[in-house]
Amino acid sequence: MANSLIEDVMNEQPINDGGKKSNQPNNGKGKGKGSKKAIIILIVLLLIIIIAAIICIMVLSNKKTEVNAKQAFFNSITKNNLEQVSNLDLYGEFISDMLSQSSSTQTDINLSYSTEDASINNIELSADSMYDAENLKAYSDMTLSYSDNELFNLELLASNEAVALKSDEIVNNFVGASYEYLMQSGLVSAYANVSTGDGNESSVNINTDDTLDTYTNDIETEASDIENFTISDESIEIYKDILDKNLDDSQFTSNEVTLNMESGTVDCTEYTLTMSEEQFIDICKQLLEGFETDTDTLDIITPMLSALGYSETDLINVVDNMISQLENAETDGNSNIVIKVYDNNGQTVKLSIQVSGITMEIEYVYGDSESSIKITAVEDESGEGVSYKITNKKSDLTQNLDFEISVIEDNSVSQTVTLETEVIKSGSDYTFNMNIDSKANDTSLSIESTSEIQFTDVDIEDLTSENCVFLDDLTEEQQTELLNSISERAQVVFSEKMSDLSFIDTNTNTTIVDQDDNTEDDTDAKETAKQDLITAIQNDMTESLNNGEEYTLQDLEGLQIDGHTVEVEVSDDLAVVTVDGYTFNIDSEFNLSE
C-alpha cells in the first residue's frame, strides 16, 4: 500500500518537459495535462497545510487595528464547515452499540439494472443475521431471489477463531477454516504479531481473542487523532513567515459580489490573491520544504498515515518528489494563479482556485440540521472534470450521510454515482438504510438496502468438527479433493441458477389469453405445460448465452418440448405459443402471459 502511494506520484509526468518535443501526436487538448494533474495534487496538499496553519496570519501578526485585504483573505480561507459535516455522533453511537451488544438483524437488499436495450428488476437478497457480542460469534442465513422466486441460499457461521460457509444445494455440512490457516494460505489478512525467531523465518501469531478489541481501539484512536489535530504555534510560525515574506499586500484585493450557488443567491465580499506561476511554484516549494522540517506536525500526522497503511517515510518521499517536480518546472511567464475566497457575514461560502487552465471550487453550505461541502474541478478548455459532494443531515434520532460523485463532460454532468446512508434510532434499536444509484447515459443501477437491528440475546451454535469440515484438519490431497468437488457441484448449481435468472418474468402481465374451446380447462395440465415451456426457453436461452449468441423472440420458431405438442406463431414483438392446446403469449422482453 505504501509503495502504491509513492508510485502514484512517481509515475506523474514532470510539470514541464523542459522544452523537449514529444513524438506523440497532439491535438491540442492533451497539452499540459501532466502538469495540471501535478499542480492539482500540490494545491490539495497545500490547501490542507494552509487552511490548518495560516489561521494565525492575522492573529499572531495582528499589530494593525484595521484589517486589510491580505489579513481578511487568510482569515476567511481558514473558515469552513468541516466540523459540521464531519459530526457523526449518531453513526459513532450506532457502530459502538453494534460492536459491543448482541443483536438480531434483518436485511433486505433490492437490485435493479437497466440499459437502453434491457432491464433486470426484482433481484432481492435477504439476510437473517445474529451477533453474539459476549462469545464473539456471528451467523447469517442469506437468500437470493428473483421476482419472489428463491434462487440460492447460503449460510455463514463465524467465531473468533474460524469462519465457515454452507449451502444445502452444494454441501450438507459447513466447510470452513481457522483465520490462522486462511492467513497462512494468503487468502485473507488479519491483525497479527509477526516475530522473527533465531533463523531467517518469521512466525505469525494471531491474537484472535483480542482482534475485536484491537479493531475497536484503533477506530477510537484514529478518530481521536483527527479530532485533536492542531498545529503548534511554532509550526504556524514556519508557514506564516514564508507567506509574509513572499506575498505583498498589493497582491490582495476585495470586492462586493453576488454569487449564484446551489443553496441560492448569496451576497459576499470577494477576497482575491493573484500571483504569477513562478511565484506560486516558489512558495509551494518553500512550504513543502518547511513541512519536511515541521516535526511537530509530522508527529501528529504519522499515526493517521499508519492507520491507512503508510509511514512518515512514505510521505516524505512523496513530498521530495513534489519538490523535485517544482524545481524542474518551467512556465510561459504569462500565466497567473488566482485564488478567491467569498465571505458572507463571517462565513466562508466558497473558495475558487484558477491554475493552468483548471478551475477548482469548494462550496460550503451551513445549517443547524444540514450542511454540505462540494468540490468541483473542471478543465477550462475541454469542460471535462469531476465533482464530489458530501451532505450531512442530523436530527435528534436520525442522521443521513450522503456522498455524490459526478463526471463532467462539456461542462455538463454525464455520470453520477450517489451513496445515501441513514441511521434511525428507535429506543435501543436501530434502522440502517443505504441506497446506491449510478446513472450514465442510458444505463442505470440502483441498490436499496434496509437493515432492522434489535439488540437482544441470541443463541448461535458453535463451530465444531460435528457440523463443520475444517480445511485445517485435512491433508493437502484431501483439501484438493474436497474443493474440487465443491467447485464442480457449484458450477452445476450456478448453471441452473443462471437459467432461472433469464429475462422471463412469470409474475408480470396477467392478461388472460382465450383458450382453445376444444381443450378441457385442466388447471394442473395447464400449469405443467407452462412450466415446461418456461424450462425449454430457459435451456435454449442459456445455451445461446454460453455460445456468445443473442437469444431473440425469433428463436422461438421451431420450439420443441418433449412430451408436448407445440405450435408457435411469431411476429416482430410477440410470440403466441400453444402447448397441448393451452395458449401463452411471450413479448419481446420475454414476459409471459396466459
N, C-alpha and C positions, 0 to 999 in steps of 0.2 A: 504493500500500500504506500509505503514511504517512497519507494522507487517511482511509483506512478506519479506522485506529486511532482517529483523532480523532473521526470521525463516529460511530463506535460509542458513544463516551462522550457526545458532544454530544447524541445522539438519546435518551439516557436521560431519563426524566421526572424532575422535581425530587423530592427526597426527601419533600417535603410540598408540597401545592398552596397552602399559605398560607391554608387555610380556604375557598378558592373551591370552589363546588359544581360538580360536573361535570354536563353534560347527558346523559351516557350512563347507561343503566340499570346498576345494580349489585346483584348477587345476594348480596353479602357476601363471596364467595370471592375476588374480584379486588381487594379493598380493600388498598391499600398495596403492591401488587406492585412498582410502580416504585421505591418507597423501599427495599424489601427487596433488589431486584437491585443498586441503587446501593450499599447498605451491604455487601452480599457482595463487590462489587468492592473496596470500601475495605478490608474485612477481609483479603482475599487479598493486596493490596499491602502493607498494614501488617504482616501476619504475616511477609512476606519481610523487611521492614525490621527488625521487632522481633527475629525469630529470628536474623538476621545480626548485629544491633547490640547487643543487650542482654546478651550474654554477660558483659560486664564490670560489670553491675549489682552482682554480688556480688564480682567480682574487684577492680574499681577502688575500690569503697567498702567493702571487707572490713575495716572497722575494729572489727567486733564479733567476739568469739570464738565466740558462739552464733549459729547460722544460724536466723533466724526464718522465718515462713511466706512473707513477701514475698521474701526472698532465695532461699528454696528454690523458689518458684514460677518466678522468672526463670531460676534455674539449670536447672530441669527443662525449661522451654519451649524452651531453646536446644539441647536434646539430641534427636537423631533418627538414623535410619539412612540418611540421604540418601547418604552416602559409599558404603555397601554397595550400595544399589540402583543407583547411578549408575556402579558399577565395570563397565566394558565392555572390559576388557583384550583378551579373545579376539575380540570384534567389531572392535575397533580394528586388531588384527593382521590379521584377515581382510580388512578394507577396504583396508588398506595393501598387502597382497600382491596383491589384485585389481587395484589401480591401477598397480602397479609391475612385475608379471610377466605374460608371455604365458600364455594359458590356453585350454583347451578345456572347454566346459560343456554338459552335457546336462540340460535342464529338462523336467519333466513336470508339468502342471497339470490337475487334475480338478475339475470343477464339477458341483454338484447343487443343484437348487432344487425346493422343494415347497410347495404350499398345501393347503388343505382339499380343493380340487376337482381338483388336477392336480399332476403332478410331472415334472421333467426330470432325467434322470440320464445318466451316462456321456458327458458332454461333455468332451473332452480337448484340451489344447493341448500340443504337444511342440515343443521348440526345440533345435536343434544350433547352438551358438554358439562363435565363436572371437574371441580378442582378441590383437592383436599390439602389445605394450607399446612395443617399440622404434620401430616405424613409425607408432604411433597409428592402427591400422586395426581395424575390427570387422566381423564377418559373422555373420548368423543366418539359419537356414533353419527357418521355423515352419509347423507343420501343425495345422489344426483338424479334429478328428474327432468323430463321434457313433457310439457303440456300435461302435467299431473300424472305422467306415467313414469314409474321408477326405472331408472337405467342402471344404477350402480350403487352399491353400499360398501362403506369402508369403516372399520373401527380402529381407533388408536388408543393405546394404553401406555402410559409413561409413569415412571417412578423417578426418584432422584439418582438412580443408578443405571436404568435401562429404558429403552423405548421399543414398542412393538406394534405391528400392523396386522390386520386380519380382514379378509373379505370371504364370506361364506361361499361365494361363487368360485373362488380360487383355492383357498386353503381352509381347513377345518379349525386349526389352532392358530394362535398368534405366532408370528415369526418376528424375532427381534434380536437385539444385541445390546450389550452394555455400551455406555458412552466411551469408555476407555478403548473398547475394541473398535468402535466407529472412528475414533480419533486416530488410533494407530493405523487404521486402514486408509486414512486420508479422506474419509467420507464426510466428516464433519469437523468443525473446530469447536473448542470449548475452553473455558478458563482452566489453566493448568500451570503447575510449577515445574519448570524444567531445570534439573540439576545435573551437573556433569560429574561423573564418577572418576575413578582412578584412570580409566582408559580414555579413549577418544570418543566413546559413545555417550549419548545423553539419555537419561531415563526420564519418562514422563509420569508425573504423579498428579492425578486429577482429584481435587478436593470436592467431590460431588456433594458432600453434606453441606459445604459452605457456599456452593455455587450461587444459590438464590440470594443469600445474604450479601455475598460479594457483589453480585449484579445490582442489587438494590442500593447498597452503599455507594457504588460507583456512580449511579444515576444521581443520588443525592449530592455527592461530592462535586460532580460536574456542574450541576445546577447551582450549587453554592459558589463555585469558582466564577461562573458567569455573572451571577447576581452581585458578587463582591468585587467585580472587575473595576478597579480605579487606577488612575495614573498618578504617580507621586509628583510632588512639587518639583523635585529635581529633574524628573523626566520631562515634565511640561516645559521647564526652562530650556531644555535641549531644542525642542521644536519651535518654541516661541522666539528664541534668539535667531534661528535660521530664517524664519518668516519675517521678523522685524528687520533683519539685516538686508534681505533680498527684495522686499516689497515696499514700494514708496506710496505715500498717501495719495499721490496724484493718479495712481492706477485704479483707485476705487471711486465709484460714482453711485448716486442714488437717484431714484425716480419713482413717481407715483403712477401705478398702472392698475388695470383691471384684468383679472385672469378668468378664463373660462375653463373650469375644471369639472371632473365628473360629479363633484359634490355641488356644483352650481357656480354662479358668478361671485368672485371674491375681489374686493379692493385691497391692494397690497402696496407696500413700499418695496421696490426692487433695488437690491444692492448688487453691484456688478464689479467683478475683478477681471481686468484684461491684462494679459501678458503675452509675450512672444513665445514661440515654441522653444527657442533656445533658453529663455529664462525659465520656462516651465520644466524643461528637462534638467537644467542645472539644479533647480530647487528640489525636484524629485530625487535626484542623485544625493543631494546633501541630507534630505530627510531619511532616505534609506540607510545612508552611512551612519546617521545619528541613531537610527533604530537598532543597528547592529551593536552599537556601544551602550544601548539603554538596557542595562542588566536588570533593573527593577521591573520594567515592563516585560522583558523576556521571561523572567521568573514567574510572572503571573500567567503568561500565555502558554508556557510549556505544558502545564497539566491539561489544559484544554486540547492541545495538539496530541498529547499522549492518549487521551480518550478517543481520538479519531484515528489513532494508529501512526501518527507522525512524531518526530522528535525535534528538538531545538536545532539539531544539526541539519535536518531536512529543510527547515525554514530558512536558516542562514544560507544554505546552498542556493535556495530559490532566490533570496534577496541578492546574493552575489551575482547570480546570472542576470537579474534585472539591472543591477548597476552596470554590468559589462555591456548589456544591450544599450543602455543610455550613453555610455562612453563612446560607443561606436555609431551612435545615431547621427544622421545628417538631416538637415531641414532645408526648405527652399528659401528661408529667410523672410517670407512674406506672410506666413500664417500666424494667427493668434489663437490663444486658448482663452475662452470666455466662460467664466463661472458666475452664475446668477443665483441669488437666494432671495426668496419672496417672504416678507414678514406681514402678517395680518394681526394687528393688535397684540403683539408679543408672541404670536405663534408662527413658527415657520411652516408654511403650507406647501412650498415647492423648492426644489433645488435643480438647477439646469447646468449642464456642462457641454460645451461645444468644443470638440477637438478633432483635428484631422478628418473632417468630413463626417463625423459621427456626433449625434446629439443624444445625450443621456439625461433623462429626467426622473426625479424622485418626487412623488406626490404624497403628502401626508393628510389624512382625514382624521379629525379629532371628534370624540364624542364620549359621553358618560357610559353608554351601553354598546357603542360600536365604533371601532377605529380601524384604519387600514393604511397600508403602505403599498404603493405601486411604483415599480422601477421599469422604465422603458428605455431601450437603446435602439436607435434607428440610423442606418447609413443614409446620409442626405441624398446622395446621387441616385442610388437604386431604390430607396424606400423600403429596404429589407431590414428586418430587425426582430426583436423579441421583447416581450413584457412579462413581468412577474408581479402578482398581486397577492397580498396576504390580508385577510379580513378577520377581525376578532370581535364577536358579538357575545355579550355577557349579561346575564341577569342573576338573580339570587340562586336559582336552582337549575339554570340552563346555560350552556356555553357552546358556541359554534366557532370553529377554527377552519376557515376555508382558504384554499390555495387555487390560483388560476395562472396558467401559463399559456401565452398566446404567441403564435408565429405571425410576423407581419411581412406582407409582400405588397409592393406598390403602395405603401402607406396605409394598407387595409389589412385587417385580421383575416388570415386564411385558415388557420388551425387553432383550436382551443382545447385545452385539457383542464378540467376542474376537478378538484377533490374537496368535497364538503364533509366535514365531520361535526357531530353533535353529541354532547353528553347531557343527559337529563337525569337529575336526581329526584327520587320519589321515596321519601322516608329513608330507609337504609339501603334501598335498592337503586339500580341504575338502568337506563336505556341508552345504548350507544348506536347511533346511526352513522353510516358512511355511504356516500354516493360518489361514483366516479363517472364523469361524462367526457367523451372525446369526440370532437367534430372536426372533420377535414373534408372540404368539398362536399361530395355526395355520400360520404361514409360517416357513420356514427356508431359509437359504442357506449352502452350505458350499463353500469353495475350498481345495484341498490342493495344495501345490506342493513339489517336491523338485528340488534342483539339485546335480549332482555336478560338482565343479570339479577339474580336473587342470592343474597348471602344466607346460606343455610348449611346445616350439617349434611354431609354426603357420605355415601358408602361405596368405595371403589375397591374392586378386587386387587389382590397383589399379583405381580408378575412372577410366576413360578414355573418350574420345569413341567408342571402338570398341565398348564394352559398355554405354554409358550415353548417354541423351539428356539433356543438361543444359538446364534451363529458361533458364539464364543466356545460352545461345547462340542462343536463338530470338527472333524478333520478337514483339511483343505479339499480332499476329494468329496467328502460328504457335503460340504458347503457348495461346491460347484454343481453337484447333482441336484441339490435342493433348489438352488437359484435358477438352474436351467429348467427344472420342472415348473417352477412358478412363472418363469418367463414364457414358456410355451403355453401354459394354461391362460396367462394374462393376454397373450396375443389372440387366442381363440375368443375369449370373453370380449376383448376390445373390438374385434371384428364384428361380433354380434351387436355390440352397443353402437358401433358406427352405423350399422343398418338401421337401428332404432332412431338414430339421430337424423334420418333422411328428412326431407322437407315435407313429407306427408303429414299433415296435421288433421287427425281424425276428429278433433274436438271443435273444429270451426265449420262454418257453412252447414247449417242444419236444414237446408232446403230438402223437402221430401220429393223424391222423383217418383212419378207414376209407374207402378209395376205392371208387368205383363198380366192381362186379365186371366190368361190361362194358367198362371202359376199360382199354386197354393201358397198363401202367406204363412210360411213356417218360420217363426222367429229364429229358432236355433239354426236352421239351414241357411237362412239369410245371413246371420252373424258369421257362420263358418265360411260362407262364400266371401264375405267382406274381408275377414281376417286373412284368408288365403290369398286374396287379391293384393292386399297390402304387403304381405310377405313376399309374394312373387315380384312386385315392383321394387321393394327394398333390395332384394337379392340382385336384380338386374341393375339397379342404380349403383349398388356397391361395386359390382363387377366393372361397370363403366368407370367409376371413380378410381378404382385400383389400376385401370389401364390408362389413366390420364385423359379420359374422354368425358365430354359433357353429355349428361342424360337429359333429353328433352321429351316433350309430350309426344312428338312424332315417333319416338322409340317404342311407344305402346302398341303400334301396329304389329300384328302377328303375335301378340302376347299369348302365352300358353300357361295353363295352370294344371298340374297333374290331378286327375280325378274330377275335373270340371269341364263343362262346355263353355267356351268363351267367345264372345263376339265384340269387336271393337270398331267404333267409328270415331275418327279423329279429324278435327278442324284446326284452325290456327291457334285457338285459345281454349279449346275444350275437347276432352275425350269422353265419349259415352261408352262405358264398358258394361256388358251384360254377362253375368256369371250364373249359369244354371237358371236363367230366366229372371234373375234379380238385377236391376239396373242401378249403376253408380256413375256419378259424374266426377271427373277429375279435371281441375282447371290448370292453367299454365304454371301456377305456383305449387302444383301438386297438393292442393287442398281437395279432400274427398267429401262429397255429399251424397246422400242416398235418398 
